[in-house]
Amino acid sequence: MELYGYPLKAKFNQPRPPPPKALSATNVAAGYKNRIPYNPSESFGTPWMPNSYYKAAALNPTLSPLTESFPGLPPTKMIPFISERPSGVFTRHTLDDWHRSNMTNYKESETTRHNAERLRADLTRTIKDVYQQAKRTQGESTKNLGERINDIEYWKSELCIELDAMIRETNSLMDMQKRLERALADTEGPFQVAHKCLLNREKRMGIDLVNDDVEKQLVTEIKIIRSCRERLQQCLDTVNAQIMCNKEARQELEKDLADKQLGHHIDNKCYQLKNTSRGIHFFKGVERTDATVSVPETWARFTDNNIFRSQSARAASAKLRASTESLLMGTADEMWRQFSKVNDAFTSRITEIANAKSKIQTHLAKTRQEIFQLETKIQVIQKTIRDKEVQLKVAQTRLDERSRRPNVELCRDAAQIRLVQEVNEINETLRNLHQCLRASEDMLQMLVRSKGVLEHDLVVKNNSLFIDQERCMGMRKSYPSTVQILGYV
């Protein structure tokens, strides 16, 4: 069993090969490359003490030659075996043999020491070369790690700049999305107002139920609002799709940035590792495992493609925001101009109805005055007729009384003639008065009918004026302003 702490034992009982020549730095480095690292778990199974040491130690020491080049004693000079030992003295070798053996041992010792000195020099030079090679190799690896860290920091800064720009652009586009949604919702009010105005104007009566300019402008307003709503909805769908594209590009940037940060942390940790650092271990076979998935060109191209994709998405987003802003301005201006046209048409129509109402009221007042005067005249005619009838009664009574005169008294005198003329005149006058009375009554009926028409027309005009002025224009006063349509509030 091998014990730790004892010095290594070399084989001196076997002939040794000649010492090797001085190893070059290349051969030494090549030898160290193939050297298996020390593994403490396998130390107990490594036979670092030769087994021949124990075999040699178990034998009895002899004066056998230590090298194969020593021919040994010749047979003639071998000491014969003497069975009898006089005076208790027994020798096997001669003095020459003893001197020769000593000289051989001295020469072999000198040769061995010389070879050992050469080996020590070679080992010193080899160790120095190994340390220099290891230091140079480790320095190159550290330098490469430093350059790699610089590359990662550069792309990290580029990713951070692009990510910040993408976040700002996405936020701006989301604000534009909210403005579009508010503008689309704000168009519902004007659409309902225009629709209700059309429904309210259907409640006009009589001749006022006409297809005037107000109704045409209301129909046009409804068409314009529907067209604006369709364009705003299409733009909103496009904005939503662009927001999703921006979010995907942002996720790729964030994922790439997170990978860069983790890789930067790992490489920085590796960059700071030294031979005296803690936590360094042997990982057998790790250099034979290639888990890489990219090369520097594809690695840089991957991040560059992510940045280019984000820049393209940002450019498309900025262009979409500009077109959306123009669409909001255009639709707001178009709807506002049509709203003003409808209001102008309402104002003109209300003024027209008000003028017609005023004229109707004037004619109605004159008609009523004429009816009053005609009724007064009718009453005068009726009183005149009654007076004439009384006069006629007097004249006829006179004639009737004078018809009872006896005999010759029935004279056709001037009084008789005048009474007959008076009766005829009164009858003619009564006929004329009755004819005037009938004409006046007919005229009065016409005036009353005209008064009814004017009153009905006045009611119609009042109803139309109430619908246009109170209901329609009352609702249109609550129309949102241009600022609200554009979605700024």
Residue pairs with C-beta under 8 A, 6 or more apart in sequence:
2 47
2 48
2 49
6 49
8 48
8 49
9 49
9 50
9 53
10 50
11 50
11 52
11 53
11 56
13 52
13 56
14 52
15 66
15 67
15 68
16 112
18 115
19 115
19 118
19 119
20 119
20 122
22 118
22 121
22 122
22 125
23 31
23 122
23 125
23 126
25 126
25 129
25 133
28 126
28 129
28 130
29 129
29 130
29 133
32 130
32 133
37 282
37 284
38 282
39 282
39 284
63 93
63 101
65 71
65 72
65 104
66 104
66 105
66 108
67 104
67 108
70 104
73 93
73 97
77 94
77 97
79 91
79 92
79 93
79 94
82 90
93 101
138 275
142 271
145 267
145 270
145 271
146 271
148 267
149 264
149 267
149 268
149 271
151 296
151 300
152 260
152 263
152 264
152 267
153 264
155 260
155 300
155 303
156 257
156 260
156 261
156 264
158 303
158 307
159 253
159 256
159 257
159 260
159 303
159 306
159 307
160 257
162 253
162 307
162 310
162 311
163 250
163 253
163 254
163 257
163 310
165 310
165 314
166 246
166 249
166 250
166 253
166 310
166 313
166 314
167 250
169 246
169 314
169 317
169 318
170 243
170 246
170 247
170 250
170 317
172 317
172 321
173 239
173 242
173 243
173 246
173 317
173 320
173 321
174 243
176 239
176 321
176 324
176 325
177 236
177 239
177 240
177 243
178 487
179 328
179 486
179 487
179 488
180 232
180 235
180 236
180 239
180 324
180 328
180 487
181 236
181 487
182 484
182 487
183 232
183 328
183 331
183 332
183 485
183 486
183 487
184 229
184 232
184 233
184 236
186 480
186 484
186 485
186 487
187 225
187 228
187 229
187 232
187 335
187 485
189 478
189 479
189 480
190 221
190 225
190 335
190 339
190 479
190 480
191 222
191 225
191 226
191 229
193 475
193 476
193 478
193 479
194 218
194 221
194 222
194 225
194 342
195 222
196 475
197 218
197 342
197 471
197 472
197 475
197 476
198 215
198 218
198 219
198 222
200 467
200 471
200 472
201 214
201 215
201 218
201 467
201 468
201 472
202 209
203 463
203 467
204 460
204 463
204 464
204 467
205 459
205 460
205 463
205 464
206 456
206 457
206 460
207 457
207 460
208 353
208 460
208 461
208 463
208 464
212 345
212 349
213 345
213 348
213 349
214 342
214 345
214 346
214 349
214 468
216 345
217 338
217 341
217 342
217 345
218 342
220 338
220 341
221 335
221 338
221 339
221 341
221 342
224 334
224 335
224 338
225 335
228 331
228 334
228 335
231 327
231 331
232 327
232 328
232 331
235 323
235 324
235 327
238 320
239 320
239 324
242 313
242 316
242 317
242 320
245 313
245 316
245 317
246 313
246 314
246 317
249 306
249 309
249 310
249 313
250 310
252 306
252 309
252 310
253 306
253 307
253 310
256 302
256 303
256 306
260 303
273 280
294 302
328 485
328 486
328 487
329 486
331 485
332 482
332 485
332 486
333 482
335 485
336 482
336 485
339 476
339 479
342 476
343 473
343 476
346 468
346 472
346 473
346 476
349 468
350 465
350 468
350 469
350 473
353 461
353 464
353 465
353 468
354 465
356 461
357 458
357 461
357 462
357 465
360 454
360 457
360 458
360 461
361 458
363 454
364 451
364 454
364 455
364 458
367 447
367 450
367 451
367 454
368 451
370 447
371 444
371 447
371 448
371 451
374 440
374 443
374 444
374 447
375 444
377 440
378 437
378 440
378 441
378 444
381 433
381 436
381 437
381 440
382 437
384 433
385 430
385 433
385 434
385 437
388 426
388 429
388 430
388 433
389 430
391 422
391 426
392 423
392 426
392 427
392 430
395 419
395 422
395 423
395 426
396 423
398 419
399 416
399 419
399 420
399 423
402 410
402 415
402 416
402 419
403 410
405 411
483 489
